[in-house]
Amino acid sequence: MSRSPELSRHPQPIDLDAPLHRKAGPTAHALRPVERASEALTPQACPSPRYLTNHEAAAFLRLSPRTLEKQRVIGGGPRFHKFGRRVMYALADLEAWAGERSFETTFDPEYLDRHPGAQRDEQ
């Protein structure tokens, strides 16, 4: 049983990008960078707000994702958007929320108004 060189399994190299071999969906080709729909049309034409997931927003603010979840229920957290079941945070809203929480000192009247626990020491 000798094999002939002409009977090799793949006489031509396989082109993984050819339509015959390309898979549909997110596993199309692992090494090719994925092109987003917004980048494919016009990458700089319409500057739209960037949305972050709960985990990404928590990492951006250096908070626990659970803290953001609690603040959505109780209140006092950054503005959020609901897209179906998904909760998303606009980057501009996160920056505005963080900017509202800047103080000069703990004796700042605005700080005392927002943090009732700070007035405990006076009682």
Short mmCIF file of the C-alpha atoms (twelve columns), coordinates in Angstrom:
data_MODEL
# 
_entry.id   MODEL 
# 
loop_
_atom_site.group_PDB 
_atom_site.id 
_atom_site.type_symbol 
_atom_site.label_atom_id 
_atom_site.label_alt_id 
_atom_site.label_comp_id 
_atom_site.label_asym_id 
_atom_site.label_seq_id 
_atom_site.Cartn_x 
_atom_site.Cartn_y 
_atom_site.Cartn_z 
_atom_site.pdbx_PDB_model_num 
ATOM 1   C CA . MET A 1   0.000   0.000  0.000  1 
ATOM 2   C CA . SER A 2   2.071   2.823  -1.185 1 
ATOM 3   C CA . ARG A 3   0.613   6.253  -1.427 1 
ATOM 4   C CA . SER A 4   0.960   8.267  -4.533 1 
ATOM 5   C CA . PRO A 5   2.042   11.913 -4.178 1 
ATOM 6   C CA . GLU A 6   -0.890  13.052 -6.388 1 
ATOM 7   C CA . LEU A 7   -3.444  11.695 -3.920 1 
ATOM 8   C CA . SER A 8   -2.675  14.086 -1.133 1 
ATOM 9   C CA . ARG A 9   -5.661  15.264 0.853  1 
ATOM 10  C CA . HIS A 10  -5.317  18.963 0.061  1 
ATOM 11  C CA . PRO A 11  -3.599  19.564 -3.246 1 
ATOM 12  C CA . GLN A 12  -4.075  23.337 -2.895 1 
ATOM 13  C CA . PRO A 13  -3.592  25.457 0.210  1 
ATOM 14  C CA . ILE A 14  -6.859  26.216 1.967  1 
ATOM 15  C CA . ASP A 15  -7.943  29.854 1.972  1 
ATOM 16  C CA . LEU A 16  -9.785  30.330 5.258  1 
ATOM 17  C CA . ASP A 17  -11.169 33.658 4.070  1 
ATOM 18  C CA . ALA A 18  -12.902 32.127 1.071  1 
ATOM 19  C CA . PRO A 19  -16.717 32.048 1.322  1 
ATOM 20  C CA . LEU A 20  -16.648 28.251 1.252  1 
ATOM 21  C CA . HIS A 21  -14.616 28.073 4.462  1 
ATOM 22  C CA . ARG A 22  -15.826 31.211 6.221  1 
ATOM 23  C CA . LYS A 23  -18.143 30.699 9.152  1 
ATOM 24  C CA . ALA A 24  -20.939 33.085 9.949  1 
ATOM 25  C CA . GLY A 25  -21.129 34.963 13.200 1 
ATOM 26  C CA . PRO A 26  -18.565 36.028 15.740 1 
ATOM 27  C CA . THR A 27  -16.223 33.092 15.067 1 
ATOM 28  C CA . ALA A 28  -15.554 34.070 11.448 1 
ATOM 29  C CA . HIS A 29  -11.784 34.298 11.781 1 
ATOM 30  C CA . ALA A 30  -10.087 34.554 15.128 1 
ATOM 31  C CA . LEU A 31  -7.024  36.409 13.887 1 
ATOM 32  C CA . ARG A 32  -8.770  39.056 11.795 1 
ATOM 33  C CA . PRO A 33  -9.683  42.275 13.621 1 
ATOM 34  C CA . VAL A 34  -13.431 42.680 13.863 1 
ATOM 35  C CA . GLU A 35  -14.791 45.703 12.053 1 
ATOM 36  C CA . ARG A 36  -17.730 47.337 13.800 1 
ATOM 37  C CA . ALA A 37  -20.686 48.545 11.782 1 
ATOM 38  C CA . SER A 38  -20.146 52.155 12.871 1 
ATOM 39  C CA . GLU A 39  -16.465 52.007 11.858 1 
ATOM 40  C CA . ALA A 40  -17.274 50.425 8.519  1 
ATOM 41  C CA . LEU A 41  -19.583 53.251 7.457  1 
ATOM 42  C CA . THR A 42  -17.906 56.429 8.693  1 
ATOM 43  C CA . PRO A 43  -15.553 56.185 11.655 1 
ATOM 44  C CA . GLN A 44  -15.442 59.918 12.463 1 
ATOM 45  C CA . ALA A 45  -18.615 61.245 10.844 1 
ATOM 46  C CA . CYS A 46  -20.999 61.059 13.819 1 
ATOM 47  C CA . PRO A 47  -19.486 61.258 17.313 1 
ATOM 48  C CA . SER A 48  -22.044 59.304 19.337 1 
ATOM 49  C CA . PRO A 49  -21.839 58.826 23.103 1 
ATOM 50  C CA . ARG A 50  -19.964 55.758 24.180 1 
ATOM 51  C CA . TYR A 51  -21.891 53.406 26.431 1 
ATOM 52  C CA . LEU A 52  -20.346 51.196 29.093 1 
ATOM 53  C CA . THR A 53  -21.749 48.095 30.750 1 
ATOM 54  C CA . ASN A 54  -22.177 47.908 34.510 1 
ATOM 55  C CA . HIS A 55  -18.792 46.208 34.958 1 
ATOM 56  C CA . GLU A 56  -17.014 48.631 32.610 1 
ATOM 57  C CA . ALA A 57  -18.601 51.651 34.332 1 
ATOM 58  C CA . ALA A 58  -17.613 50.292 37.743 1 
ATOM 59  C CA . ALA A 59  -14.030 49.811 36.544 1 
ATOM 60  C CA . PHE A 60  -14.035 53.332 35.080 1 
ATOM 61  C CA . LEU A 61  -15.184 54.808 38.412 1 
ATOM 62  C CA . ARG A 62  -13.096 52.316 40.429 1 
ATOM 63  C CA . LEU A 63  -16.185 51.110 42.257 1 
ATOM 64  C CA . SER A 64  -17.647 47.689 42.765 1 
ATOM 65  C CA . PRO A 65  -20.230 46.646 40.157 1 
ATOM 66  C CA . ARG A 66  -22.506 45.809 43.082 1 
ATOM 67  C CA . THR A 67  -22.238 49.415 44.315 1 
ATOM 68  C CA . LEU A 68  -23.612 50.685 41.004 1 
ATOM 69  C CA . GLU A 69  -26.403 48.106 41.140 1 
ATOM 70  C CA . LYS A 70  -27.397 49.275 44.624 1 
ATOM 71  C CA . GLN A 71  -27.269 52.922 43.593 1 
ATOM 72  C CA . ARG A 72  -29.612 52.218 40.687 1 
ATOM 73  C CA . VAL A 73  -32.188 50.839 43.133 1 
ATOM 74  C CA . ILE A 74  -31.691 53.242 46.055 1 
ATOM 75  C CA . GLY A 75  -30.757 56.318 44.039 1 
ATOM 76  C CA . GLY A 76  -27.782 58.641 44.093 1 
ATOM 77  C CA . GLY A 77  -25.825 56.893 41.380 1 
ATOM 78  C CA . PRO A 78  -24.987 58.045 37.876 1 
ATOM 79  C CA . ARG A 79  -27.677 58.289 35.195 1 
ATOM 80  C CA . PHE A 80  -28.147 55.032 33.297 1 
ATOM 81  C CA . HIS A 81  -29.914 53.871 30.153 1 
ATOM 82  C CA . LYS A 82  -31.963 50.721 29.645 1 
ATOM 83  C CA . PHE A 83  -31.804 48.971 26.285 1 
ATOM 84  C CA . GLY A 84  -34.180 46.080 26.784 1 
ATOM 85  C CA . ARG A 85  -32.734 44.237 29.769 1 
ATOM 86  C CA . ARG A 86  -29.297 45.724 29.374 1 
ATOM 87  C CA . VAL A 87  -28.210 48.585 31.617 1 
ATOM 88  C CA . MET A 88  -25.696 50.931 30.028 1 
ATOM 89  C CA . TYR A 89  -23.949 54.076 31.226 1 
ATOM 90  C CA . ALA A 90  -22.980 56.921 28.907 1 
ATOM 91  C CA . LEU A 91  -19.388 57.963 29.439 1 
ATOM 92  C CA . ALA A 92  -20.419 61.637 29.637 1 
ATOM 93  C CA . ASP A 93  -22.940 60.820 32.410 1 
ATOM 94  C CA . LEU A 94  -20.277 59.005 34.434 1 
ATOM 95  C CA . GLU A 95  -17.863 61.910 34.110 1 
ATOM 96  C CA . ALA A 96  -20.577 64.416 35.086 1 
ATOM 97  C CA . TRP A 97  -21.586 62.327 38.115 1 
ATOM 98  C CA . ALA A 98  -17.977 62.035 39.235 1 
ATOM 99  C CA . GLY A 99  -17.455 65.773 38.709 1 
ATOM 100 C CA . GLU A 100 -20.378 66.583 41.001 1 
ATOM 101 C CA . ARG A 101 -18.580 64.783 43.806 1 
ATOM 102 C CA . SER A 102 -15.481 66.920 43.982 1 
ATOM 103 C CA . PHE A 103 -14.885 68.992 47.122 1 
ATOM 104 C CA . GLU A 104 -12.135 71.236 48.440 1 
ATOM 105 C CA . THR A 105 -12.255 69.947 52.004 1 
ATOM 106 C CA . THR A 106 -14.478 67.949 54.331 1 
ATOM 107 C CA . PHE A 107 -15.489 71.238 55.953 1 
ATOM 108 C CA . ASP A 108 -16.981 72.419 52.657 1 
ATOM 109 C CA . PRO A 109 -20.676 73.295 53.273 1 
ATOM 110 C CA . GLU A 110 -21.694 71.350 50.174 1 
ATOM 111 C CA . TYR A 111 -19.910 68.302 51.535 1 
ATOM 112 C CA . LEU A 112 -21.739 68.551 54.858 1 
ATOM 113 C CA . ASP A 113 -25.097 68.953 53.087 1 
ATOM 114 C CA . ARG A 114 -24.535 65.849 50.965 1 
ATOM 115 C CA . HIS A 115 -23.024 63.697 53.716 1 
ATOM 116 C CA . PRO A 116 -25.250 63.757 56.809 1 
ATOM 117 C CA . GLY A 117 -22.898 61.326 58.527 1 
ATOM 118 C CA . ALA A 118 -20.249 64.036 58.577 1 
ATOM 119 C CA . GLN A 119 -22.385 66.092 60.991 1 
ATOM 120 C CA . ARG A 120 -22.390 63.261 63.581 1 
ATOM 121 C CA . ASP A 121 -19.266 64.574 65.199 1 
ATOM 122 C CA . GLU A 122 -20.918 67.895 65.982 1 
ATOM 123 C CA . GLN A 123 -23.681 66.276 68.073 1 
# 
